[in-house]
Amino acid sequence: MHGWKVSHFTRALTKDGWRTPTIADGSGFPDLVLVKKGHPVMFRELKTAKGRLSLGQVTWQESLLGARADYAVIGDLNEVIPALVAAIRARTSRS
């Protein structure tokens, strides 16, 4: 949408249950990364209404916000698309 590239890291079913394969400090990394030339990278964590951030997610949240990244938690999965469209439109209108 509007020239943005989006990456989503999904879980896979393993013999030990659902896992997202990561290395280094990957545990808790945000669900979505949105990139467009000339704009700050956007990071979005997706949660259900009852979902809570894990310790790894809180660590990433603090690190990204401390680095002045555009980070947010979307806490209602029904609002994912509207929230992303609003954020992208806000970024696009600033350029």
DSSP file (Angstrom, degrees, kcal/mol; ACC not computed):
  #  RESIDUE AA STRUCTURE BP1 BP2  ACC     N-H-->O    O-->H-N    N-H-->O    O-->H-N    TCO  KAPPA ALPHA  PHI   PSI    X-CA   Y-CA   Z-CA
    1    1 A M    >         0   0    0      0, 0.0     3,-2.1     0, 0.0     0, 0.0   0.000 360.0 360.0 360.0 126.2    0.0    0.0    0.0
    2    2 A H  T 3   -     0   0    0      1,-0.3     0, 0.0    34,-0.0     0, 0.0   0.765 360.0 -58.7  54.9  29.0    1.4    3.4   -1.0
    3    3 A G  T 3  S+     0   0    0      1,-0.3    -1,-0.3    33,-0.0    34,-0.3   0.524  97.4 141.9  83.1   5.3    4.8    1.9   -1.7
    4    4 A W    <   -     0   0    0     -3,-2.1     2,-0.4    32,-0.1    -1,-0.3  -0.590  43.2-142.7 -80.7 141.6    5.4    0.5    1.8
    5    5 A K  E     -A   35   0A   0     30,-3.2    30,-2.7    -2,-0.3     2,-0.4  -0.871  18.3-161.5-100.3 138.9    7.1   -2.9    2.2
    6    6 A V  E     -A   34   0A   0     -2,-0.4     2,-0.4    28,-0.2    28,-0.2  -0.969   9.3-170.3-126.0 135.8    5.7   -5.0    5.1
    7    7 A S  E     -A   33   0A   0     26,-2.4    26,-2.0    -2,-0.4     2,-0.4  -0.987   2.2-174.1-125.2 136.8    7.3   -8.0    6.8
    8    8 A H  E     -A   32   0A   0     -2,-0.4     2,-0.6    24,-0.2    24,-0.2  -0.997  14.3-148.8-130.1 130.9    5.6  -10.3    9.2
    9    9 A F        -     0   0    0     22,-1.2     2,-0.2    -2,-0.4    -2,-0.0  -0.883  23.0-166.9-102.7 118.3    7.3  -13.1   11.2
   10   10 A T        -     0   0    0     -2,-0.6     2,-0.1     1,-0.1     9,-0.0  -0.662  17.8-110.7-109.0 159.6    5.0  -16.0   11.8
   11   11 A R        -     0   0    0     -2,-0.2     2,-0.4     9,-0.2     9,-0.3  -0.415  23.8-150.3 -83.6 160.4    5.2  -19.0   14.1
   12   12 A A  E     -D   19   0B   0      7,-3.2     7,-2.5    -2,-0.1     2,-0.5  -0.968  22.4-111.0-130.1 148.1    5.6  -22.5   13.0
   13   13 A L  E     +D   18   0B   0     -2,-0.4     5,-0.2     5,-0.2     2,-0.2  -0.684  44.0 173.7 -80.7 121.9    4.4  -25.7   14.6
   14   14 A T  E >   -D   17   0B   0      3,-2.5     3,-1.7    -2,-0.5     0, 0.0  -0.611  51.8 -91.9-116.8 179.0    7.3  -27.7   16.0
   15   15 A K  T 3  S+     0   0    0      1,-0.3     3,-0.1    -2,-0.2    -2,-0.0   0.729 129.6  50.5 -64.4 -19.7    7.5  -30.9   18.1
   16   16 A D  T 3  S-     0   0    0      1,-0.4    -1,-0.3     3,-0.0     2,-0.2   0.248 123.5 -97.8 -99.9  10.6    7.6  -28.5   21.2
   17   17 A G  E <  S-D   14   0B   0     -3,-1.7    -3,-2.5     2,-0.1    -1,-0.4  -0.646  74.3 -11.3 105.7-166.4    4.5  -26.5   20.1
   18   18 A W  E    S+D   13   0B   0     -5,-0.2     2,-0.3    -2,-0.2    -5,-0.2  -0.564  70.3 166.0 -76.3 128.4    4.2  -23.2   18.3
   19   19 A R  E     -D   12   0B   0     -7,-2.5    -7,-3.2    -2,-0.3    -2,-0.1  -0.989  35.7-138.8-141.3 147.4    7.5  -21.3   18.0
   20   20 A T        -     0   0    0     -2,-0.3     2,-0.3    -9,-0.3    -9,-0.2  -0.948  34.6-125.7-103.0 116.5    8.8  -18.3   16.1
   21   21 A P        +     0   0    0      0, 0.0     2,-0.3     0, 0.0   -11,-0.0  -0.448  45.9 155.8 -67.1 124.6   12.4  -19.2   15.0
   22   22 A T        -     0   0    0     -2,-0.3     2,-0.3     2,-0.1     5,-0.0  -0.951  26.2-158.7-142.0 161.7   14.8  -16.5   16.1
   23   23 A I    >   +     0   0    0     -2,-0.3     3,-1.6     4,-0.0     2,-0.1  -0.881  64.0   1.5-132.4 169.5   18.5  -16.1   16.9
   24   24 A A  T 3  S-     0   0    0     -2,-0.3     3,-0.4     1,-0.3    -2,-0.1  -0.320 134.8 -14.5  55.2-124.5   20.4  -13.6   19.0
   25   25 A D  T 3  S+     0   0    0      1,-0.2    -1,-0.3    -2,-0.1    35,-0.0   0.000 100.0 118.2 -97.0  28.3   17.9  -11.1   20.5
   26   26 A G    X   +     0   0    0     -3,-1.6     3,-2.3     2,-0.1    -1,-0.2   0.713  37.6 109.9 -71.3 -21.5   15.0  -12.1   18.3
   27   27 A S  T 3  S+     0   0    0     -3,-0.4    33,-0.1     1,-0.3    -5,-0.0  -0.367  90.2  11.4 -61.0 124.3   12.7  -13.2   21.1
   28   28 A G  T 3  S+     0   0    0      1,-0.3    -1,-0.3    -2,-0.2    32,-0.1   0.455  85.9 158.5  89.5   1.7    9.8  -10.8   21.4
   29   29 A F    <   -     0   0    0     -3,-2.3    -1,-0.3     1,-0.1    28,-0.1  -0.299  53.1 -88.4 -58.8 142.7   10.6   -8.9   18.2
   30   30 A P        -     0   0    0      0, 0.0    15,-0.2     0, 0.0   -21,-0.2  -0.083  29.6-124.6 -55.5 152.7    7.5   -7.0   16.9
   31   31 A D  S    S+     0   0    0     13,-0.4   -22,-1.2   -23,-0.1     2,-0.4   0.845  89.7  36.8 -68.1 -37.0    5.1   -8.8   14.6
   32   32 A L  E     -AB   8  44A   0     12,-2.6    12,-2.2   -24,-0.2     2,-0.4  -0.940  56.3-171.3-124.9 141.7    5.2   -6.3   11.7
   33   33 A V  E     -AB   7  43A   0    -26,-2.0   -26,-2.4    -2,-0.4     2,-0.4  -0.998  11.5-167.6-126.7 126.2    7.9   -4.1   10.2
   34   34 A L  E     -AB   6  42A   0      8,-2.8     8,-2.6    -2,-0.4     2,-0.4  -0.961   7.9-178.0-119.5 130.5    6.9   -1.5    7.7
   35   35 A V  E     +A    5   0A   0    -30,-2.7   -30,-3.2    -2,-0.4     2,-0.3  -0.982  12.0 164.3-134.0 137.1    9.5    0.3    5.5
   36   36 A K    >   -     0   0    0     -2,-0.4     3,-2.1     3,-0.4   -32,-0.1  -0.957  45.5 -99.8-149.4 134.7    9.3    3.0    2.9
   37   37 A K  T 3  S+     0   0    0     -2,-0.3    -2,-0.0   -34,-0.3     0, 0.0  -0.230 109.4  20.0 -52.6 132.8   12.1    5.1    1.5
   38   38 A G  T 3  S+     0   0    0      1,-0.2    -1,-0.3     0, 0.0     0, 0.0   0.484 110.1  91.2  86.1   3.0   12.2    8.5    3.1
   39   39 A H  S <  S-     0   0    0     -3,-2.1    -3,-0.4     3,-0.0    -1,-0.2  -0.929  82.9 -99.2-128.7 151.8   10.2    7.5    6.2
   40   40 A P        -     0   0    0      0, 0.0     2,-0.2     0, 0.0    -4,-0.1  -0.395  48.4-101.4 -63.1 146.7   11.0    6.1    9.6
   41   41 A V        -     0   0    0     -6,-0.1    29,-1.2    -2,-0.1     2,-0.4  -0.500  37.5-142.6 -66.8 137.3   10.7    2.4    9.9
   42   42 A M  E     -Bc  34  70A   0     -8,-2.6    -8,-2.8    -2,-0.2     2,-0.4  -0.896  12.9-165.4-107.8 135.2    7.5    1.4   11.7
   43   43 A F  E     -Bc  33  71A   0     27,-3.2    29,-1.5    -2,-0.4     2,-0.4  -0.971   7.0-173.3-117.8 132.0    7.3   -1.5   14.1
   44   44 A R  E     -Bc  32  72A   0    -12,-2.2   -12,-2.6    -2,-0.4     2,-0.5  -0.991  13.1-157.2-131.9 129.7    3.9   -2.9   15.3
   45   45 A E  E     - c   0  73A   0     27,-2.3    29,-3.1    -2,-0.4     2,-0.5  -0.891  17.8-146.8 -99.5 130.4    3.2   -5.5   17.9
   46   46 A L  E     + c   0  74A   0     -2,-0.5     2,-0.3    27,-0.2    29,-0.2  -0.861  23.2 169.7-104.0 131.2   -0.2   -7.2   17.4
   47   47 A K        -     0   0    0     27,-2.7    30,-0.2    -2,-0.5     2,-0.1  -0.962  32.5-120.1-135.2 151.8   -2.2   -8.4   20.4
   48   48 A T    >   -     0   0    0     -2,-0.3     3,-1.0    28,-0.2    28,-0.1  -0.368  48.1 -93.4 -76.3 171.3   -5.7   -9.7   21.0
   49   49 A A  T 3  S+     0   0    0      1,-0.3    -1,-0.1    -2,-0.1    27,-0.1   0.842 130.6  36.9 -56.9 -33.7   -7.9   -7.7   23.4
   50   50 A K  T 3  S+     0   0    0      2,-0.1    -1,-0.3     0, 0.0    26,-0.1   0.477  93.6 119.1 -96.8  -3.3   -6.7   -9.9   26.3
   51   51 A G    <   -     0   0    0     -3,-1.0     2,-0.3    24,-0.2    -4,-0.1  -0.271  45.4-160.1 -67.7 148.6   -3.1  -10.3   25.1
   52   52 A R        -     0   0    0      0, 0.0     2,-0.2     0, 0.0    -4,-0.1  -0.940  24.9-102.9-127.1 150.3   -0.2   -9.1   27.1
   53   53 A L        -     0   0    0     -2,-0.3     2,-0.1     4,-0.1    -6,-0.0  -0.510  34.5-133.6 -71.0 135.5    3.3   -8.3   26.2
   54   54 A S     >  -     0   0    0     -2,-0.2     4,-2.5     1,-0.1     5,-0.2  -0.329  30.5-100.0 -77.3 170.4    5.9  -10.9   27.1
   55   55 A L  H  > S+     0   0    0      1,-0.2     4,-2.3     2,-0.2     5,-0.1   0.910 126.4  51.2 -58.6 -42.8    9.2   -9.9   28.8
   56   56 A G  H  > S+     0   0    0      1,-0.2     4,-2.1     2,-0.2    -1,-0.2   0.880 109.9  49.4 -62.2 -38.6   10.9  -10.1   25.4
   57   57 A Q  H  > S+     0   0    0      2,-0.2     4,-2.7     1,-0.2    -2,-0.2   0.880 110.0  50.5 -68.5 -38.5    8.3   -7.9   23.8
   58   58 A V  H  X S+     0   0    0     -4,-2.5     4,-2.8     2,-0.2     5,-0.2   0.905 108.9  52.5 -64.8 -40.5    8.6   -5.3   26.6
   59   59 A T  H  X S+     0   0    0     -4,-2.3     4,-2.3     2,-0.2    -2,-0.2   0.927 112.4  44.5 -60.8 -45.5   12.4   -5.3   26.1
   60   60 A W  H  X S+     0   0    0     -4,-2.1     4,-3.1     2,-0.2     5,-0.3   0.911 112.1  53.4 -64.4 -42.4   12.0   -4.7   22.4
   61   61 A Q  H  X S+     0   0    0     -4,-2.7     4,-2.7     1,-0.2     5,-0.3   0.946 111.9  44.3 -56.9 -50.2    9.4   -2.0   23.1
   62   62 A E  H  X S+     0   0    0     -4,-2.8     4,-2.3     1,-0.2    -1,-0.2   0.901 115.3  48.4 -62.6 -42.1   11.7   -0.2   25.5
   63   63 A S  H  X S+     0   0    0     -4,-2.3     4,-1.3    -5,-0.2    -2,-0.2   0.928 114.5  44.4 -65.5 -45.3   14.7   -0.5   23.1
   64   64 A L  H  <>S+     0   0    0     -4,-3.1     5,-2.9     2,-0.2     3,-0.2   0.923 115.9  45.8 -67.8 -44.0   12.7    0.7   20.1
   65   65 A L  H ><5S+     0   0    0     -4,-2.7     3,-1.6    -5,-0.3    -1,-0.2   0.888 110.5  54.9 -65.3 -37.3   11.1    3.6   21.9
   66   66 A G  H 3<5S+     0   0    0     -4,-2.3    -1,-0.2    -5,-0.3    -2,-0.2   0.785 107.5  50.1 -64.1 -27.0   14.4    4.5   23.4
   67   67 A A  T 3<5S-     0   0    0     -4,-1.3    -1,-0.3    -3,-0.2    -2,-0.2   0.303 120.1-113.6 -91.4   7.9   15.9    4.7   19.9
   68   68 A R  T < 5 +     0   0    0     -3,-1.6    -3,-0.2     1,-0.2    -2,-0.1   0.766  60.9 160.3  64.6  28.4   12.9    6.9   18.9
   69   69 A A      < -     0   0    0     -5,-2.9     2,-1.3    -6,-0.2    -1,-0.2  -0.393  53.4-105.3 -73.7 157.7   11.5    4.3   16.5
   70   70 A D  E     +c   42   0A   0    -29,-1.2   -27,-3.2    -2,-0.1     2,-0.4  -0.743  60.8 160.6 -84.8  96.1    7.9    4.5   15.4
   71   71 A Y  E     +c   43   0A   0     -2,-1.3     2,-0.3   -29,-0.2   -27,-0.2  -0.939   9.9 159.8-124.2 140.4    6.6    1.6   17.6
   72   72 A A  E     -c   44   0A   0    -29,-1.5   -27,-2.3    -2,-0.4     2,-0.5  -0.989  32.9-129.0-155.0 155.8    3.1    0.8   18.7
   73   73 A V  E     -c   45   0A   0     -2,-0.3     2,-0.7   -29,-0.2   -27,-0.2  -0.922  14.9-153.2-104.2 130.4    1.0   -2.0   20.0
   74   74 A I  E     -c   46   0A   0    -29,-3.1   -27,-2.7    -2,-0.5     6,-0.1  -0.920  13.8-175.9-103.3 110.6   -2.3   -2.7   18.2
   75   75 A G        +     0   0    0     -2,-0.7     2,-0.4   -29,-0.2   -24,-0.2   0.372  63.6  59.7 -95.2   3.7   -4.5   -4.3   20.9
   76   76 A D    >   -     0   0    0      1,-0.1     3,-2.9   -28,-0.1     4,-0.3  -0.931  66.1-155.2-133.2 109.5   -7.5   -5.2   18.9
   77   77 A L  G >  S+     0   0    0     -2,-0.4     3,-0.9     1,-0.3     4,-0.3   0.737  95.5  63.1 -59.9 -22.0   -7.0   -7.6   16.0
   78   78 A N  G 3  S+     0   0    0      1,-0.2    -1,-0.3     2,-0.1     3,-0.1   0.678 103.1  51.3 -71.5 -15.9  -10.1   -6.2   14.3
   79   79 A E  G <> S+     0   0    0     -3,-2.9     4,-2.8     1,-0.1     5,-0.3   0.349  79.3  99.9-101.6   4.6   -8.3   -2.8   14.2
   80   80 A V  H <> S+     0   0    0     -3,-0.9     4,-2.5    -4,-0.3     5,-0.2   0.962  87.5  39.5 -57.0 -57.0   -5.0   -4.0   12.6
   81   81 A I  H  > S+     0   0    0     -4,-0.3     4,-2.9     1,-0.2     5,-0.2   0.949 118.3  46.7 -63.4 -50.5   -5.8   -2.9    9.0
   82   82 A P  H  > S+     0   0    0      0, 0.0     4,-2.3     0, 0.0    -1,-0.2   0.900 114.2  49.1 -58.8 -38.7   -7.5    0.4   10.0
   83   83 A A  H  X S+     0   0    0     -4,-2.8     4,-2.2     2,-0.2    -2,-0.2   0.909 113.4  45.8 -67.1 -41.2   -4.6    1.2   12.4
   84   84 A L  H  X S+     0   0    0     -4,-2.5     4,-2.8    -5,-0.3     5,-0.2   0.914 112.4  50.6 -67.9 -42.1   -2.0    0.4    9.8
   85   85 A V  H  X S+     0   0    0     -4,-2.9     4,-2.8    -5,-0.2     5,-0.2   0.927 111.7  48.4 -61.1 -43.9   -3.8    2.4    7.1
   86   86 A A  H  X S+     0   0    0     -4,-2.3     4,-2.3    -5,-0.2    -1,-0.2   0.916 113.1  47.2 -62.6 -43.4   -4.1    5.4    9.4
   87   87 A A  H  X S+     0   0    0     -4,-2.2     4,-2.2     2,-0.2    -2,-0.2   0.911 114.3  46.8 -65.2 -42.2   -0.4    5.2   10.3
   88   88 A I  H  X S+     0   0    0     -4,-2.8     4,-3.0     2,-0.2     5,-0.2   0.913 112.5  49.4 -67.2 -42.5    0.7    4.9    6.7
   89   89 A R  H  X S+     0   0    0     -4,-2.8     4,-2.4    -5,-0.2    -1,-0.2   0.898 110.2  51.3 -63.5 -38.7   -1.5    7.7    5.6
   90   90 A A  H  X S+     0   0    0     -4,-2.3     4,-0.8    -5,-0.2    -2,-0.2   0.925 114.0  43.9 -63.3 -43.8   -0.2    9.9    8.4
   91   91 A R  H >< S+     0   0    0     -4,-2.2     3,-0.5     1,-0.2     4,-0.5   0.913 114.2  49.8 -65.4 -42.8    3.4    9.2    7.3
   92   92 A T  H >< S+     0   0    0     -4,-3.0     3,-1.0     1,-0.2    -2,-0.2   0.872 107.4  53.8 -67.0 -37.4    2.6    9.6    3.6
   93   93 A S  H 3< S+     0   0    0     -4,-2.4    -1,-0.2     1,-0.2    -2,-0.2   0.716 101.4  61.0 -71.9 -18.8    0.9   13.0    4.1
   94   94 A R  T <<        0   0    0     -4,-0.8    -1,-0.2    -3,-0.5    -2,-0.2   0.654 360.0 360.0 -78.6 -15.8    4.0   14.3    5.9
   95   95 A S    <         0   0    0     -3,-1.0    -1,-0.2    -4,-0.5    -2,-0.2   0.484 360.0 360.0 -88.0 360.0    6.2   13.8    2.9
